[in-house]
Amino acid sequence: GQCSVFCPTDAISEFDQTSVLKQQIKLGDKRLVVGIAPSARVSIAEEFEMEPGAISVEKFVSALRMLGFDDVFDLQFTADLTIMEEGTELLKRLKDPNAVLPMFTSCCPAWINMVEKLYPFLIPHLSSVKSPQQIFGAIVKTFYAHKIKIDPQNIYCVTITPCTAKKQEIHREEMKSSGFQDVDLALTVREIGKMLREISINWESIKETSFDDPLGKSSGSGSLFASTGGVMEAAIRTAYEIETKKTFPKLVFQELRGLENIKQTTIEFEERNTKGLITFDFAEVMACPGGCLGGGGQPRSHINILPKRIQAVYDNEFSLPYRKSHTNKSIMKIYEKFLNEPMSEISRKLLHTKYRPNAHQSEVKQNSINMFKFVME
Ligand code: SF4
């Protein structure tokens, strides 16, 4: 997914699916629901020759309504759900002497594809939690469909993402928890930018509107998913406080921020499983430089744009009233009304998934696996 930033010839691009959405809008036979990914709200401004973050997310929400969406939701809300589940899974693994450690994050589909194809021995290390995109689809076509009394087959669920790999993720066999394909269409920031240019959107005059309820209020931790190290920072904030019932002395983990390839931190927990593969308990892996901010579906720009996008993400996180996923009242509410608790039976059914070794594993040369192990150690 890195090529939007790095490919010097502009040879690699997404398969343009804007016509698929236009056709669905024209048909008008389904309720059109959309979710905006954390980094997409930051970079959309670049599609209109502006600096990252220059268009408010509230204006972006209004623009999507103008395109024809009935409900505009926030994938940062489902990122908070990812953290609730992943933090709980990490705590369970830390306490279980037979559990596999370190646990790896699972929200990047390019990383998941790589493990399944090239390093299947790492599958037990992957968190079973779905990405925020896939949690979104599963929640929209169950909880939300039930709430608004609509048959899930009459909902068309779209996501706006920084990622070309997300176009493939929606078609995974496992992503039908609702009984239907959970997400119908994943569009990149570039594709939605093109559609908004076609309707000559006027960002000066467009009014600001809020996300719709009940999947529209996120914590700052949800916004951190946009940037490398952010999932880790968000998970630590929640896992520590759920376990210890104490407030962690610091909120911002500066050592996990920035563009270095490898960053690390240490958190003290009383109990831990000591059978880890390496000295780490939890590792976040994102395929793109800078994380999703440097994704293959982002506006085409120079690599120097990344620090500006990162700053816009941290500004967004700072502006939100709740900074930790478990303190987000909307998250508390959905557990109370629908999911019961993290890793409950229904949470496992809708918010978790499985992985499988892929046929390409036989092509991997042994020395490349050794090299990967060496780098990890
Ligand atoms: Fe997609 Fe983000 Fe992974 Fe890049 S880092 S492949 S944009 S999920």
Boltz pocket constraint, residues with backbone or C-beta under 6 A from the ligand:
constraints:
  - pocket:
      binder: B
      contacts: [[A, 1], [A, 107], [A, 108], [A, 109], [A, 110], [A, 111], [A, 162], [A, 163], [A, 164], [A, 165], [A, 166], [A, 286], [A, 287], [A, 288], [A, 291], [A, 292], [A, 293], [A, 294], [A, 295], [A, 296], [A, 297]]
      max_distance: 6.0
